[in-house]
Amino acid sequence: METRVAVMSIIVEEAGTVETLNAILHDYGKYIIGRMGIPYRQRGISIISIAIDAPQDTISALSGKIGKLPGVGVKTAFSNVGASHG
């Protein structure tokens, strides 16, 4: 199956959504290469970066679920590197 490497940038402005966000990320854990979270206390937000290697439709589904959370913004940047996993 063809996969893509991507980076998701997530900004959480609504602390009440963190538990739901973490549950969604857990569900996609087998695709996540790495994750970095930075609490920015002065602004009351959290900044999360996710590196992912997954089929493009899986990445889009994850981004869509995250983007529907209240107070959460997400942007995805794709690499031109594709891979076949079978």
Order of alpha helices (4+ residues) and beta strands (2+ residues): beta-alpha-beta-beta-alpha-beta
